[in-house]
Amino acid sequence: AKAAPQPGTKSVLFIEWNALSEAVDRFSLDRRLLHENTESAANHFESHAEMDCLSLNIPDASDEIEANPTRVSIFITESCLAFVHQPSRAVDALVARMDDASSDPLPFEQVLNTFLNRLTAKDGEKLEDMEESIALLEDAIAEDEKEEDLQKVSALRKVLLKKKRYYESLQDALEDMEENENAFYTQQQLRSLRIITNRVNRQFHSVLNLRDYVTQVRESYQAQM
């Protein structure tokens, strides 16, 4: 972890996941939050007196069914952002951006939304790739009924279920964050957050459409048997 923020300054901390208990003590949090951050499988947001907490479970980029999500918890106060995280590409990208001497310094007010933007910006492309994979499976099944193709369809359905739960809970968390109960976020930040929330909403509905598509392919396969 980087040094604790000094009074009157605004700071961004990056704390390794195995130091989560230390972070909870540092911010004088209810120990219940520690349990929720280590045990909850869903994204969630909570607003407490003078502190917000956004907890994320980010799906593995490989989309492997058995792959564990990456846990990132963000503790937010008026003058500090603390990212408590497992190894994360999204966090690494944020750190790289903040350390990039060739770019203008990233203002404190933009750090959180920059992270959330990078976290979700390319998900639409991944969903388009998945749609193409489903279309190829549909063609393969139509030409030659193979058990392995049905297994691929089944695997896709499981991946899409995980994605549905991820986007659904992420959307709920971001909408709760937009309530701005502690008045931490400026109007500009809230507008940026609304753009990200709308993007997540579109991704959620894309997943629902893909689930319907996979179901149609599966039913088509069963009809041919």
N, C-alpha and C positions, 0 to 999 in steps of 0.2 A: 504494500500500500504506500501511496505517497503521503507526505506529511499532512497532518490534520490542518484544516483551514484556520487561519488566524482571524480574530474579530475584525469586522469591517471589510474583509476581503471576500471575493467570490472564488471558489475553488472547485475543481473537478478531481475526484479521486477514483483510482482503479484498484480494486481489492480482489485478490484471488478468492475463489469460492471457499477454500478450506479455512478462510479467515472470516466467514460469515458471522460467527458468534461474536467475534471482536467488533464487527461493524454494528451489530445489534446493540452491544454495550456502549459503543462510542456515541450512538445516536439516541441512547436511553429509550430504546423501543421495548414494547411489550414482548416478552419471550414467546408469546403465541405467534408473532410474526415469523420468528425463526423457524418454528415448526411448519407454518404454512409455506414458507419459501423453500423448504427442503422436501416437503411431502406432496404439495399440490401438483397435479398433473396439468392444470389449466392456467392460462394467463389470467391475471387479475390485478386490480388496482384498488388501493385503499387510501383514504385521506384521513390523517390523524391531526391532532393539534400541532401546528407548525411543521408538519412533515407529511409528504406524500410518499407512497411506495408503489412502484410498478414492477410486477414480477412476471417474467417471461420464460416460457419453455419453447425454445426455438427448434423446430424439426431439423434433423440431420439432412445435409444437402444431398446425401446419397439416396434418400427416400427408401432406404432399407427398412423393412417392417420392424426388425428387432433393434434397430439403432436407437440409442437413447437420445432424447432432446438435450440441447444445451441450455443450461439454466443461467439467466441473467436477472439480477434484482437491482433496481435503481431506487435509491433513497434520495428524496428531493426535499431540500429546504430552500428558503429564500436566498441563501448565499452559498449553497453547496449541492453538488451532484455527486453521489457515490455509486459507482458501478461495481457491484459485487458479482463476479462472473466466473464461470468455467471457461476453458479455452474456447474462444469465439472469434470467428472471422469478422463478424460485424463489429465487435469491440476493437479488434486489431485494426480494422479499417478506420475507426474513429480516432484511435490513438495516432495512427499514421497521419491522418489529416491534421490533427492538432499539433503534431511535431514537424509538419512540413514547413520548413523555413522559406520555401519559395512561394508560399501562398500567404494571403493576409491572415492574421490571427483570427481564430474562430471565436466570436463573442460568446460569452457565457450563456446568453439567452438563446443561442442557436444550437448549442451542443446537443441537447436532448432530441430536438426535432431532426437534426442532422443524422443522429443515430437511427431514429425510427424510420426516416426516409430511406436510408441505405439498407435497412433491414427488409423493407418491403418493395423497393423500387424494381427489382428484377424478377419478382415472383410471377408477374404476368407472363413473362417469356417462358418460365418453367412450366406454367400451366398450358401454354400453347404447345410446347414440346410434348407434354403428356397427351394432349388431344390428338396430336399427330401419331403418337404411339398407339392410341386406341383405334384410330382409323386404319393403321397398318394391320393391327390384330383382326379387325373386322374383315378386311380383305382376305387375310390368311385363312380365317375360319370359313369364309364363303367358298374358298377354292379347295380347301382340304381340311376336313375336320380332324384335329389332333388334340389329344388330351393335354399336351403341354401348353397349347394355346388357351385352353380353359383355365389351366393353372395360372397363367399370366393374367387373365381377366380377374381371377379371384384375388391375386396379389394386388392388382390395381385398385380393386374395390376397398381393400384394407388400407392402402396408402391414402386413398381419397377420404376415407372415414377419418383418418388421423388429421388430414389437412382441414376437413370440415370443422372438426373440434378446435383446431388451432385458430383458424380465422374467425370462427364464431366468438371464441373467448377473447381473442385479441380485439375484435371490434367492440365488444362489451367493455373491455378495460379502457380502451381509448375514449369511448363515449363517456365513461365515468370520469376520466381525467379531464375532459372538456368542461365538466361542471365547475372546475376551478374553485373549489370550496375554500382553499387557503389563499386565493388571489395571488398565486405565484407567477402566473403566466400572463404575458402582455396580450393585447388584442392581436398583434401580429403573430405571436406564437400560436394563439388559438386558431387563427385563420390557417396557418400552416398545418396545424394538427388536424383540422377539419379536412384538409386535402388528403392527408395520409389516411384518416379514418374512412373517407369515401373510397379511396383506393382499396383498402382492406375489404370494404363492403363489396366492391366489384369482384375481388378475388374470391370472396366467400361464395358469391352467386355463380362464379365460373366453376368452382368446385362442385356445387350442386348440379349444374348442367352436365359436368363430366360424369358425375355419379349416375345421372339418368342415362347418359350415352353408354356407359359401361353396362348398365342393367339391360339396355336394349340389345347390346352385342351378346350378352350372356343368354338372354331369352331367345335370340335368333339361333344361337348354337344349340340350345336345348330343343328348339323346334325342328332342327334338322336331324336330330338323333332318332 
